[in-house]
Amino acid sequence: MFDQIPHTRPSTPLLDRVETPVELRRLPPSQLPQLARELRAFLLYCVGQTGGHFGAGLGVVELTIALHYLLQTPDDELIWDVGHQSYPHKILTGRREQMLSMRQQGGLSPFPKREESPWDCFGTGHSSTSISAVLGMALAHRLQGQERHSVAVIGDGAMTAGMAFEALNHAAHTGVNLLVILNDNDMSISRNEGGLASYLARNLKQKIDGPVTATLFEALDFHYSGPVDGHDFSLLLPALQQALDRSGPQFLHVITRKGKGFAPAEADPVGYHALTKIDPVTPAAAPTAKRPKYCNVFGRWLCDTAARDTRLVGITPAMREGSDLIAFSEQYPERYFDVAIAEQHAATLAAGLACRGMKPVLAIYSTFLQRAYDQLVHDIAIQQLDVLIAIDRAGLVGEDGATHAGCFDIAFLRCLPDLVLMTPADEAELQAMLTLGHKHPGPAAVRYPRGAAAQPQPHATPLHLGQARRLRQGRRVALLNFGALLASAHEAAEALNATLVDMRFVKPLDGAMLTRLAAEHELLVSIEDHARQGGAGSAVAEYLQAQALATPLLMLGIEDRWIAHASRAEQLSACGLDAAGIEASIRQRLQD
């Protein structure tokens, strides 16, 4: 058991001999516990150096070793779901010496990635996709006359999503050979919620107290086995081998402990879900006042508004900590709904609440809102229901990379009739826009980024629906800022002596402001932390075309490619969305 993160690389003589699973399979079973200890120590060291997901990987060390020991990967498929469980897998599959580049620009991805390694057979940045994917692979093998094992490890809350059960239902119908392993650690980021978690806990107690009878999974025509201790090789290896030897759909229930082997993480699995990078050299500086994060501003607003409006309810798809609903969940537990990893259900639950006079606020990451798009269209927008969507992690998110970037929400939201879409530039605007959206009689969305909230402008303009604010008067060029890049836009405007306008609203656009700016300037420049295709700049272009305004428009945003993991600042710079990049693009356009 470790009680602190090692600051220097630990001695791992056995692990050093295991470059890939080929070397792993040459070890006698008696050496696997030692390998697990060394792998756990090395994982602690690596994540301490790079930051990243932490507790889930510690919990699957023995399971990872056992699977690669018995399977013939990469010919046999092994999918990790959610993908942040895959750090031990990466270490054992030829990437040990690259682990210190994890989450850094040009380094290893924090999730399985097909382009990175043949052992990563499927990318799993989002949750609950593994059973569908592994079923597709198993069906392909049957159609191609191949004999291979197809295994999905689903855990850390991923079993709570409806998609997992859709895949289970279909797999039973096919009768194909596959193995689903439930990594049951009673956790996602926070404690698992809902009936499935209760069911699994009861089933585990049944196993302890007496024989297990029919189970939910057997009712779905899976052969169920377990629960088995996922940290005991003497039990885990034979259970896995028996499941692999059987034909048809198999379901193995494995019990693990999130944060296993690191005492602080075992005691606080929520707090140690992930780590920030540890600096062992620099002494602790005196505490300084930090800017609140945008999610903290939202969390405070939610509690303050709930105190005034008893109709307000808060909904999250398993992101209580990330979206900062902690205080709300404690102060208003009867009005707080964590629906687990079930974004589609979250959206339609909000619609149902709105139908009966409540004021639901759906707090959701931009990347996860994509999973609920049909419900957003069919259940909320078409019915014009009074739902406020607080879209966290909008735009580039940094080290989690392309799977978690919120680059498309403006495009898929602004096409919905009568939906209000707002882009706050600072802390005060976020609060004002949330209040406006809460009072608005219909669907409204506010998108805000990850990280510290910008300080409000000293002369804030009152917020009115569809109204922009002019912050600086210049000449020749007018910068149209949508959202949290205002500081960079302001710096570029100063360097260029350009006009700067905080547009605030993507929908409805301030058409009157755009008409005036087009008449007064030689060039309009839209700036957004979003894909250029279909984004706020496209909305401006559509308005100019509809009004037959010939003023040229330069659209600055995220280019038409997937942006790899790096720091958010590095990503913005690579996309030309920092102050220097904005200024350079405008000067080039003026020169052209």
Disulfide bonds with the S-S distance in Angstrom:
none
